[in-house]
Amino acid sequence: MWIAKEGWPFIIVPIVAGIVLFSVRFGFVGSLLGSLCLIFGLFCAFFFRDPSRTIVEDPAAIVSPCDGTVMEITKENGQDVIRVFLSVFNVHIQRAPVAGTVVEVRYIPGKFLPAMKPEACIVNEQNVITVAAQSGTYVVKQIAGILARRVVAWSKTGDVLQKGDKIGLIKFSSQVDLYVPPSTDITVKVGDKVTGGETIMGKIR
């Protein structure tokens, strides 16, 4: 079990503040604030966890780019789209759904609407990571939410990815959209719980 590097400021600062508040002896209020700081720091350590995963080896399998719950399966611009909601309790690291080459990483500034709102995938801050594979073009869209105030792409244009490689992270609750070619046989349904790198989202025909 590892912790994503972006999480350390959220972990160290409140834990140090909590220790200081306990040490200086500010009475009941200091103890209460110290406890809250320590709890928040420990929660952030849990939130930014980066557990190891056993990546699906089937070459025809398209794996989930994230942990979360499938909230919608739809079509957009000729591609099937699987939208996944991430709660604050899910791992927030994103992974490559297939092996391929990153042909574009595009940052789009925007709003911070709740992920459950239909327009969130259009107007919210997001990173659009496009991967070209032998079977077609795949897009992983990292979308900020009402709590997620930052989307972080680790991949850059030209990177050659293996299936399951880590490509980014979203800070706090959010949404990830996976665009797959129309020839894909989708194997998940709305309400399914998915795990990044391990859940098969679809099969290449």
Secondary structure, DSSP 8 states (H G I E B T S, - for coil): -EE-GGGHHHHHHHHHHHHHHHHHT-HHHHHHHHHHHHHHHHHHHHHTEE--------TTEEE-SSSEEEEEEEEETTEEEEEEEE-TTS--EEE-SSSEEEEEEEEE--B---TTSTTHHHHB-EEEEEEEETTEEEEEEEEE-SS---EEE---TT-EE-TT-EEEEESSSEEEEEEE-TTEEE---TT-EE-TTTSEEEEE-
